């Protein structure tokens, strides 16, 4: 599978012209407020996204994001170059790792493992999400020229990145990702969940959306696991099944009674 589900010739162009960047834990890869000029793909490791919401400006043209249709979506795309970077879908990274290893990155890892003072992440704002191998970030700052980053990205562990500069991004990835960004804005403009949200938060919601496909009988969310976001069904159907006996443990403050069943009894479920 080609990186980012793109054409093979585009993938070869990226491989030939990209750079590799090795980061250690607490390295600040992207700093909110700085100009952005690179797009990143994670080969190994994990990063976290932080946003200082006090530094996020209101939309100077609020009506551009409240009107529906293609014109509003395009206006939102043009206005969001300074918005938080969004993770992309899975990529195939095995060949890219081999290419990176030929460049001596293992030696760079060993040289950079010296102890350093732990980074105070609170000054970078609120934790939003973390991304692992196969994800990417930083593309939004490349859609428009001379725009700033509106999120900070910090390495959680030794992390190997592919770095794509603006010129390479513009000829290889921009058209595809710009179309996907427009699709996200159109969804937010149509979904009444976001109708009462201020424009800057609607833009951030569009930035955080990512499309995922689930096959028949696949589990989308599992009861008891930590909540990490909302799911919107764009097409298809999903069945909701509830294990009621788990509720007392999940919601102890509600004072729900415990369920006890004999050997021949089955716990109730709801759907």
C-alpha positions as a printed NumPy array, in Angstrom:
array([[  0.   ,   0.   ,   0.   ],
       [  1.33 ,   3.446,  -0.901],
       [  1.893,   6.017,   1.85 ],
       [ -1.288,   7.997,   2.602],
       [ -3.151,   5.971,  -0.057],
       [ -1.587,   8.016,  -2.847],
       [ -0.412,   7.003,  -6.307],
       [  2.851,   5.021,  -6.531],
       [  4.644,   7.705,  -8.543],
       [  3.769,  10.317,  -5.912],
       [  5.024,   7.987,  -3.165],
       [  8.316,   7.546,  -5.024],
       [  8.679,  11.311,  -5.345],
       [  8.243,  11.706,  -1.581],
       [ 10.742,   8.919,  -0.85 ],
       [ 13.377,  10.443,  -3.103],
       [ 13.043,  13.99 ,  -1.778],
       [ 11.944,  13.798,   1.844],
       [ 14.145,  14.233,   4.912],
       [ 14.243,  12.161,   8.101],
       [ 14.08 ,  13.665,  11.567],
       [ 14.88 ,  11.865,  14.81 ],
       [ 13.298,  13.269,  17.983],
       [ 13.675,  12.347,  21.627],
       [ 11.102,  12.487,  24.408],
       [  9.979,  16.063,  25.156],
       [ 11.368,  17.456,  21.899],
       [  8.982,  20.146,  20.639],
       [  8.456,  19.285,  16.962],
       [  5.906,  22.013,  16.232],
       [  5.393,  25.069,  18.408],
       [  2.088,  26.915,  18.453],
       [  2.411,  30.418,  17.014],
       [  5.402,  29.704,  14.775],
       [  5.331,  29.724,  10.979],
       [  4.858,  26.27 ,   9.483],
       [  6.85 ,  24.985,   6.543],
       [  6.849,  21.171,   6.908],
       [  4.513,  18.194,   6.974],
       [  5.414,  15.082,   9.011],
       [  4.73 ,  11.332,   8.852],
       [  5.495,   9.226,  11.942],
       [  7.577,   6.137,  11.183],
       [  8.22 ,   5.115,  14.791],
       [  7.271,   6.494,  18.177],
       [  4.443,   8.653,  19.507],
       [  3.654,  12.368,  19.773],
       [  1.097,  14.448,  21.683],
       [ -0.865,  17.499,  20.57 ],
       [ -1.328,  20.496,  22.887],
       [ -3.37 ,  23.645,  22.276],
       [ -3.318,  26.897,  24.211],
       [ -6.951,  27.86 ,  23.619],
       [ -6.363,  31.425,  24.818],
       [ -4.057,  31.93 ,  21.834],
       [ -6.648,  30.75 ,  19.264],
       [ -8.126,  33.799,  17.557],
       [-11.763,  34.238,  16.613],
       [-12.675,  33.972,  12.963],
       [-12.379,  37.477,  11.444],
       [-15.226,  36.606,   9.073],
       [-17.668,  34.607,  11.161],
       [-20.327,  34.397,   8.459],
       [-17.999,  32.498,   6.158],
       [-18.242,  29.427,   8.384],
       [-21.961,  29.667,   9.152],
       [-23.268,  29.594,   5.609],
       [-23.654,  26.173,   4.016],
       [-22.425,  24.7  ,   0.795],
       [-19.24 ,  24.572,  -1.202],
       [-18.476,  28.324,  -1.013],
       [-18.541,  28.278,   2.799],
       [-16.343,  25.197,   2.911],
       [-13.798,  26.777,   0.575],
       [-13.796,  29.964,   2.65 ],
       [-13.178,  27.889,   5.772],
       [-10.299,  26.066,   4.103],
       [ -8.708,  29.378,   3.16 ],
       [ -9.117,  30.667,   6.716],
       [ -7.736,  27.649,   8.564],
       [ -4.094,  27.52 ,   7.66 ],
       [ -3.349,  28.547,  11.249],
       [ -5.532,  25.872,  12.817],
       [ -4.419,  22.67 ,  14.669],
       [ -2.85 ,  19.979,  12.525],
       [ -4.932,  16.866,  11.934],
       [ -3.762,  13.325,  11.93 ],
       [ -4.058,  11.459,   8.678],
       [ -4.842,   7.818,   8.047],
       [ -2.536,   4.806,   8.232],
       [  0.494,   4.586,   5.987],
       [  2.759,   1.747,   4.907],
       [  6.089,   2.485,   6.561],
       [  8.311,  -0.604,   6.291],
       [ 10.197,   0.595,   3.208],
       [ 10.532,   4.061,   4.677],
       [ 12.066,   2.681,   7.878],
       [ 14.652,   0.807,   5.846],
       [ 15.522,   3.973,   3.97 ],
       [ 15.84 ,   5.9  ,   7.221],
       [ 18.102,   3.275,   8.792],
       [ 20.522,   3.63 ,   5.889],
       [ 20.949,   7.264,   6.852],
       [ 22.449,   6.418,  10.224],
       [ 19.438,   7.317,  12.358],
       [ 20.234,   4.551,  14.871],
       [ 23.491,   6.312,  15.73 ],
       [ 21.582,   9.555,  16.109],
       [ 19.204,   7.878,  18.546],
       [ 22.077,   6.601,  20.682],
       [ 23.768,  10.004,  20.688],
       [ 20.604,  11.783,  21.756],
       [ 19.627,   9.607,  24.724],
       [ 21.481,  11.701,  27.296],
       [ 19.303,  12.612,  30.258],
       [ 17.651,  16.002,  30.193],
       [ 15.255,  17.851,  32.405],
       [ 11.643,  16.812,  31.901],
       [  9.665,  19.32 ,  29.875],
       [  6.935,  21.295,  31.617],
       [  4.102,  20.638,  29.179],
       [  1.51 ,  22.709,  31.033],
       [  2.81 ,  25.874,  29.384],
       [  1.831,  24.457,  25.979],
       [ -1.86 ,  24.367,  26.891],
       [ -4.357,  21.53 ,  27.043],
       [ -3.572,  17.992,  25.941],
       [ -5.718,  17.098,  22.92 ],
       [ -4.676,  13.727,  21.499],
       [ -1.644,  11.588,  20.718],
       [ -0.586,  10.035,  17.418],
       [  1.466,   6.894,  16.809],
       [  3.334,   5.269,  13.946],
       [  1.609,   5.573,  10.597],
       [ -0.094,   8.872,  11.4  ],
       [  0.837,  12.286,  10.063],
       [  0.435,  15.926,  11.032],
       [  1.344,  19.468,  10.037],
       [ -0.386,  19.697,   6.657],
       [ -2.774,  22.512,   7.472],
       [ -0.05 ,  25.086,   7.854],
       [  1.03 ,  24.315,   4.288],
       [ -2.324,  24.825,   2.624],
       [ -1.892,  28.606,   2.717],
       [  1.355,  30.531,   2.574],
       [  2.783,  32.44 ,   5.583],
       [  0.532,  30.931,   8.24 ],
       [  1.245,  29.997,  11.837],
       [  0.834,  26.768,  13.757],
       [ -2.106,  26.746,  16.172],
       [ -1.014,  23.625,  18.031],
       [  2.161,  22.313,  19.625],
       [  3.345,  18.77 ,  18.86 ],
       [  5.688,  17.141,  21.397],
       [  7.434,  13.757,  21.202],
       [  6.396,  11.293,  23.93 ],
       [  9.263,   8.878,  23.249],
       [ 12.085,   8.44 ,  20.711],
       [ 10.305,   9.205,  17.445],
       [ 11.391,   8.911,  13.819],
       [  9.686,  11.244,  11.342],
       [  9.556,  11.778,   7.607],
       [  9.725,  15.528,   6.951],
       [  8.117,  16.879,   3.765],
       [  8.924,  20.497,   2.879],
       [  6.468,  22.948,   1.325],
       [  7.57 ,  22.51 ,  -2.294],
       [  7.403,  18.713,  -2.112],
       [  4.057,  18.862,  -0.32 ],
       [  2.549,  21.252,  -2.882],
       [  3.35 ,  19.017,  -5.851],
       [  2.607,  15.68 ,  -4.22 ],
       [ -0.054,  15.913,  -1.513],
       [ -1.72 ,  19.301,  -1.355],
       [ -4.562,  18.777,  -3.849],
       [ -5.707,  15.531,  -2.209],
       [ -5.549,  16.807,   1.356],
       [ -7.14 ,  20.141,   0.492],
       [-10.145,  18.273,  -0.921],
       [-10.385,  16.165,   2.25 ],
       [-10.203,  19.295,   4.394],
       [-13.046,  20.866,   2.408],
       [-15.107,  17.706,   2.976],
       [-14.61 ,  17.994,   6.753],
       [-15.75 ,  21.625,   6.758],
       [-18.833,  20.757,   4.72 ],
       [-19.73 ,  18.057,   7.273],
       [-19.43 ,  20.489,  10.207],
       [-21.523,  23.101,   8.39 ],
       [-24.299,  20.52 ,   7.791],
       [-24.28 ,  18.843,  11.22 ],
       [-26.627,  20.564,  13.683],
       [-24.507,  19.405,  16.636],
       [-22.155,  22.286,  15.853],
       [-24.769,  24.977,  15.068],
       [-24.37 ,  26.847,  18.367],
       [-20.576,  26.563,  18.549],
       [-18.444,  29.704,  18.106],
       [-16.746,  29.786,  14.716],
       [-13.247,  29.122,  16.072],
       [-14.442,  25.941,  17.776],
       [-16.278,  24.801,  14.645],
       [-13.006,  25.169,  12.76 ],
       [-11.168,  23.184,  15.423],
       [-13.854,  20.484,  15.251],
       [-13.321,  20.218,  11.504],
       [ -9.574,  19.927,  12.093],
       [-10.037,  17.048,  14.53 ],
       [-12.316,  14.955,  12.31 ],
       [-10.895,  11.851,  10.674],
       [-12.655,   9.323,   8.518],
       [-12.471,   5.641,   9.427],
       [-14.025,   2.614,   7.738],
       [-15.361,  -0.345,   9.736],
       [-16.203,  -3.69 ,   8.229],
       [-19.262,  -5.772,   9.01 ],
       [-19.333,  -6.981,  12.636],
       [-16.376,  -4.764,  13.614],
       [-16.435,  -3.157,  17.076],
       [-16.469,   0.638,  16.858],
       [-16.432,   1.362,  20.598],
       [-16.376,  -1.063,  23.513],
       [-18.238,  -0.53 ,  26.776],
       [-15.872,   0.099,  29.683],
       [-13.034,   1.544,  27.621],
       [-12.02 ,   5.197,  28.115],
       [-13.905,   7.701,  25.969],
       [-11.658,   9.395,  23.428],
       [-14.151,  11.234,  21.208],
       [-17.484,  11.228,  19.389],
       [-18.375,   8.982,  16.467],
       [-20.564,  10.206,  13.601],
       [-22.055,   7.635,  11.228],
       [-21.782,   9.026,   7.701],
       [-23.11 ,   5.927,   5.949],
       [-24.177,   2.444,   6.977],
       [-25.69 ,   1.216,  10.238],
       [-24.457,   0.307,  13.72 ],
       [-26.021,  -1.734,  16.51 ],
       [-25.765,  -0.595,  20.145],
       [-25.491,  -3.347,  22.768],
       [-25.379,  -2.51 ,  26.494],
       [-24.14 ,  -4.74 ,  29.321],
       [-26.319,  -3.359,  32.131],
       [-24.544,  -5.142,  35.05 ],
       [-21.444,  -3.054,  34.275],
       [-23.237,   0.214,  35.096],
       [-22.782,   0.193,  38.903],
       [-19.03 ,  -0.039,  38.452],
       [-18.992,   2.525,  35.651],
       [-21.167,   5.084,  37.478],
       [-20.505,   4.626,  41.222],
       [-21.817,   8.092,  42.118],
       [-25.303,   7.197,  40.874],
       [-25.744,   4.596,  43.625],
       [-26.958,   1.903,  41.243],
       [-27.664,  -1.478,  42.823],
       [-25.385,  -4.387,  42.03 ],
       [-26.707,  -7.197,  39.848],
       [-26.317, -10.762,  41.095],
       [-27.207, -13.751,  38.986],
       [-27.545, -17.407,  39.734],
       [-25.909, -20.139,  37.702],
       [-28.969, -20.455,  35.438],
       [-29.549, -16.714,  35.014],
       [-28.228, -14.503,  32.271],
       [-27.405, -10.823,  32.75 ],
       [-29.808,  -8.468,  30.978],
       [-28.61 ,  -6.604,  27.927],
       [-30.109,  -3.762,  25.966],
       [-29.809,  -2.808,  22.338]])
